[in-house]
Amino acid sequence: MWLISENCIEAVEAIPMAMRDEKNLEDVEKTDTVHDDVLDGLRYGLKSMLSPRQKPAEAGLEETLAHIPDMTQKHLAHLAFMHRQKKQATAFKLKRR
């Protein structure tokens, strides 16, 4: 269920004002008002909440290692997995001067 507080005045006003785009029936017609920006923000927020989440690293590691019978290969796969996780975690790290 999606709940919008009465304190979200812009959202409460923007939703009834939304008009379907005749060229793209799955979208809202673009306007030059604040309501357009509010509707875009609402859409992005809902999409991010409803989109599939990335599985936890532990679950991915378990799935990766479950199919490897040899312990040496399992250890090497574990090291490679942890290296990829560390690389992803530092991908957005900013360098400071």
C-alpha positions in Angstrom: 0.0 0.0 0.0 1.2 3.5 -0.8 0.4 6.2 1.7 0.8 9.9 1.1 0.6 12.2 4.1 -1.6 15.2 4.0 1.5 17.2 4.8 2.8 16.4 1.3 0.8 19.2 -0.2 2.6 19.3 -3.6 2.1 15.5 -4.1 -1.6 15.7 -3.0 -2.1 18.5 -5.6 0.0 17.0 -8.4 -1.6 13.5 -8.6 -5.1 14.6 -9.6 -3.6 17.1 -12.1 -1.7 14.3 -14.0 -2.9 13.8 -17.5 -2.1 10.7 -19.6 0.3 11.3 -22.4 -1.5 10.5 -25.7 1.7 9.4 -27.4 2.9 7.2 -24.6 0.0 5.8 -22.7 2.2 4.5 -19.9 3.5 8.0 -19.1 2.2 11.3 -17.8 2.0 14.3 -20.1 4.9 16.7 -19.6 4.0 20.2 -18.4 6.0 23.3 -17.4 4.8 23.2 -13.8 6.1 22.2 -10.5 3.6 19.3 -10.6 5.6 17.7 -13.4 8.7 17.6 -11.2 6.7 16.3 -8.2 5.2 13.5 -10.3 8.7 12.6 -11.6 10.0 12.4 -8.0 7.1 10.3 -6.9 7.6 7.9 -9.8 11.3 7.5 -9.2 10.7 6.9 -5.5 8.1 4.3 -6.2 10.2 2.6 -8.8 13.2 2.4 -6.5 11.0 0.9 -3.7 9.4 -1.6 -6.0 12.4 -2.7 -8.1 14.1 -5.9 -7.3 16.8 -5.6 -4.7 20.3 -6.9 -5.0 20.7 -10.1 -3.0 22.9 -10.0 0.1 26.6 -10.7 -0.5 26.4 -13.7 1.8 23.7 -15.3 -0.3 25.6 -14.7 -3.5 28.7 -16.2 -1.9 26.8 -19.3 -0.8 25.3 -19.8 -4.2 28.8 -19.4 -5.8 30.5 -21.9 -3.5 27.7 -24.5 -3.4 28.5 -25.9 -6.8 32.2 -26.2 -6.3 33.2 -29.6 -4.8 37.0 -29.1 -4.6 38.0 -27.2 -1.4 41.0 -25.5 -3.2 38.8 -24.2 -6.0 36.2 -23.2 -3.4 38.8 -21.2 -1.6 39.9 -19.5 -4.8 36.3 -18.7 -5.7 35.8 -17.3 -2.3 38.8 -15.0 -2.7 37.7 -13.9 -6.1 34.2 -13.2 -4.8 35.5 -11.1 -1.9 37.8 -9.2 -4.3 34.8 -8.3 -6.5 32.8 -7.2 -3.5 35.7 -5.0 -2.3 36.1 -3.5 -5.8 32.4 -2.7 -6.0 32.4 -1.1 -2.6 35.3 1.2 -3.4 34.0 2.1 -6.9 32.4 5.3 -5.6 34.9 6.3 -3.1 36.1 9.9 -3.5 39.7 10.8 -3.2 40.5 13.7 -0.8 43.4 16.1 -1.3 
